[in-house]
């Protein structure tokens, strides 16, 4: 270790480190290298969002493909849309081991290999097998990044900007989906897969120059390397020694492992059940089905605009909604946003289901043929704007999800899960989430073909009503609560929780 780094540590570590001095706050917040490191990491989330909704423009194109080896029927389309989630579940599970053995940064870099191979397979696909394998590999990469990137960002971020930077993974995933929808207006499905290689290769190139997490390095006993990493992230002119000592103390406390006997403690299993329940209900609300099959849904409902334009508009609304949630989450409170989010999703799904049920498909097709015609031959009859209802319903559904049940489920998971069980419990949440998403996306097209498009949306509406009840009965409000107060809620009940908050 260079004397220029070690000597300030010895000189400063004897001081109290209950709060950060002004020099740390200002210097660290202005250190642009931290933001470069975060940007390099969240390119993995961009690729995840891109890959997740890849079937939306591709399924309609392959349904009409002239080559029988690539043509998708309903059965093949279901697997093409859903197999990504199986890969993501496997990636989330393996990330639990990768994060502990390779470290956060190397785990993210490792995900670039299956992602790049998966996109290459889809770009050069000669049959459905190559397409499905490409989807599995990109899904596996997405599962690894979804579990690794938030941990990496939280561990390298300065406390003053951790909340803001913590929203970047969700925003970049949404941006990736929006870019996919936009490129779907311009590019062939093979070139869309080629475009997916760009963020993956950029990510791995940038991460080569980024440091590993100081917390992970300390957990491996690499104190000198951890100090150099923190110095790089905060800047040499800052008093980073106090933060380094706090990280050391935190790592020391987190070294304890949970035992099987402790799982029976309500303090352990109650928050785990809430976190798992939220991930389960989040997926049952239908968001993954809507995102993956967005263009086929719009094709069936035949709104005025072309399905690919509708999908791009929904992606744009989703991006703005996530930004709004990031700003308002610490002001409005978690439960308020969850209630509003579930209410908006309930109304949107109900509207979509009732519209599809009461507006005949033949009328949809007639309207679509009339209103999507060339502008050189204007329709003889006025445009029936009732066909905008599915587009508006989808927009409000995605807006409601992005304002609450999308980002807050991840935030609450990190707030309520006990520290000892966080690794195992977060892995369980990932598996439950993606297996539920797989089951829904696999069954969605079959249910639509057998019972009609309105049935899944009415089912999603019932689930959203259940989300409201679950939020009111089970989810604690963590806004402005300390970790000790949250712990008291699970140890002694809601009344103690409220009393500790009033004090």
Secondary structure, 3 states (H helix, E strand, C coil): CCHHHHHHHHHHCCCCCCCCCHHHHHHHHCCHHHHHHHHHHHHHHHHHHHHHCHHHHHHHHHHCCCCCCCCCCHHHHHHHHHHHHHHHHHHHHHHHHHHHHCCHHHHHHHHHHHHHHHHHHHHCCCCHHHHHHHHHHHHHHHHHHHHHHHHHHHHHCCCCCHHHHHCHHHHHHHHHHHHHHHHCCCCCHHHHHHHHHHHHHHHHHHHCCCCCCHHHHHHCCCHHHHHHHHHHHHCCCCCCHHHHHHHHHHHHHCCCCCCCHHHHCHHHHHHHHHHHHHHHHHHHCCHHHHHHCHHHHHHHHCCCCCHHHHHHHHHHHHHHHHHHHHHHHHHHCHHHHHHHHHHHHHHHHHHHHHHHHHCCHHHHHHHHHHHCCCCCCCCCCCCCHHHHHHHHHHHHHHHHHHHCCCHHHHHHHHHHCCHHHHHHHHHHHHHHHHHHHHHHHHHHHHHHHHHCHHHHHHHHHHHHHHHHHHHHHHCCCCCCCCHHHHHHHHHHCHHHHHHHHHC
